[in-house]
Amino acid sequence: MSNRALRILFWLSAALFVSIYIFDPTKQIVDRQVRELARMAILRICAIPAIICCIRFLHLRLTARPQKKDLLFFLPAIVVALDNFPWLSLIDGSAAFRASVAIWLLVIQVIGVAVMEEFAFRGVLLPLLLERLGRTKKGMWWSILLSSAIFGVIHFTNLIETPNLAAIFMQVGYSTLIGALCAVLLLGTGNIWYCIAVHTVFNFGGGINTYFTEGTVWDLPTVLCTALVSVAVFGWYLYLTLKLDPARLPTFQRKQKEEKDGEENA
């Protein structure tokens, strides 16, 4: 795709996003649950083309070939994501699952959110910070910390639609941690799709808790299990990050000539 076509697609996507945000085509939906899910899904999906255009403009490569060592980074992250489901509270009866057809809207929403946010924060922001701060231990650590902190802080914008400061502070906190986890996951594997998979599963569990579960989700067994899993996985990722060699990190930004040759061979 030519640069001119990319620019047109970028501005069309941006204009559509702003229009939907301002005029909100979901405001006529009576069911609050369906309206929230539909609005978030539409906004995130509309933003994806613009972010993909940025990735193409910057000549970023985010899909390294999968390798066996990737499991060392991916599997613990999936454990964290699965732990976000209310397994124990459902088993011990503290909570009850209430399914509805809106669950399919949740599936669309979490996929759209994961793709958009991972492309934006891990796919664009993290590689740019890494190149700017340098491929050194210090540069790598600062890239992880800054990209995850920005990802967390951006969730304060949710106060516009959810004026609950305590809930938003909690969301900012766990978003920062998940952002750091996905940043290490991308640096360790070079493949953004691992990050998208983890983000999707994590958000789906959170959506089940918020929209489709009644009762006490965070009972004592769930809190204890989550604490143990979080500490164990944090320790593992800290170890992996300390072992990462900055000189051998994935090369996210490819040269324009390499990209042109790849398009001609395709």
Secondary structure, 3 states (H helix, E strand, C coil): CCHHHHHHHHHHHHHHHHHHHHHCCCCCCCCHHHHHHHHHHHHHHHHHHHHHHHHHHCCECCECCCCCCHHHHHHHHHHHHHHCCCHHHHHCCCEEECCCCCHHHHHHHHHHHHHHHHHHHHHHHHHHHHHHHCCCHHHHHHHHHHHHHHHHHHHHHHHHCCCCHHHHHHHHHHHHHHHHHHHHHHHHHCEHHHHHHHHHHHHHHHHHHHHCEEECCCCHHHHHHHHHHHHHHHHHHHHHHHHCCHHHCCCCECCHHHHHHHHHHC
